[in-house]
């Protein structure tokens, strides 16, 4: 989803849990975060409240993965 939304052209194949995202990827700006949230909601059929979204969630691939798991469990 990161690769498609941010149009990274396969760069995510080299990402691991420690790969920094927010602040490290110029493609990941506030608009891209909104697109990712919409994509996650659509793909998983969940509702993500704005108060659950913060910069920490998008710090690394690992923090984003953990937050998505949390969102899935809450829905």
C-alpha positions as CSV (number, residue, x, y, z in Angstrom):
1,X,0.0,0.0,0.0
2,X,2.9,2.4,0.8
3,X,4.5,1.7,-2.6
4,X,1.2,2.3,-4.5
5,X,0.0,5.3,-2.6
6,X,3.4,7.1,-2.5
7,X,4.3,5.9,-6.0
8,X,7.7,4.6,-4.8
9,X,8.2,2.3,-7.8
10,X,9.1,-0.8,-5.9
11,X,11.4,0.9,-3.3
12,X,9.4,-0.6,-0.5
13,X,10.8,-4.1,-1.4
14,X,13.9,-3.0,0.5
15,X,12.0,-1.6,3.5
16,X,12.1,-3.4,6.9
17,X,10.5,-2.6,10.2
18,X,13.2,0.0,11.1
19,X,12.9,1.9,7.8
20,X,12.1,5.5,8.7
21,X,9.0,7.0,7.0
22,X,7.8,10.4,8.2
23,X,10.5,13.0,7.7
24,X,12.7,10.5,5.7
25,X,10.5,10.0,2.6
26,X,9.8,13.2,0.8
27,X,6.8,11.5,-0.8
28,X,5.1,11.0,2.7
29,X,3.6,14.4,3.3
30,X,0.4,15.3,5.1
31,X,-1.7,14.7,2.0
32,X,-0.1,11.3,1.5
33,X,-0.9,10.4,5.1
34,X,-4.5,11.2,4.4
35,X,-4.4,9.0,1.3
36,X,-2.9,6.2,3.2
37,X,-5.6,6.4,5.9
38,X,-8.3,6.4,3.3
39,X,-6.7,3.4,1.6
40,X,-6.4,1.5,4.9
41,X,-10.0,2.2,5.7
42,X,-11.1,1.0,2.2
43,X,-8.9,-2.0,2.1
44,X,-9.8,-3.3,5.6
45,X,-13.3,-1.9,6.0
46,X,-12.4,0.0,9.1
47,X,-12.9,3.5,10.5
48,X,-9.8,5.3,11.7
49,X,-10.6,8.3,14.0
50,X,-8.4,11.4,13.6
51,X,-7.5,11.3,17.2
52,X,-5.8,7.9,16.6
53,X,-3.5,9.3,13.9
54,X,-0.2,10.9,15.0
55,X,3.3,11.3,13.7
56,X,4.5,8.5,15.9
57,X,2.4,6.0,13.9
58,X,4.2,7.0,10.7
59,X,7.7,7.1,12.2
60,X,8.9,3.7,10.8
61,X,7.4,0.8,8.9
62,X,7.3,-1.1,12.1
63,X,5.4,1.6,14.0
64,X,2.9,1.9,11.1
65,X,2.4,-1.8,11.0
66,X,1.8,-2.0,14.8
67,X,-0.7,0.9,14.6
68,X,-2.6,-0.7,11.7
69,X,-2.8,-3.9,13.8
70,X,-4.2,-1.8,16.7
71,X,-6.7,-0.1,14.4
72,X,-7.9,-3.5,13.0
73,X,-8.4,-4.9,16.5
74,X,-10.4,-1.9,17.6
75,X,-12.8,-2.3,14.6
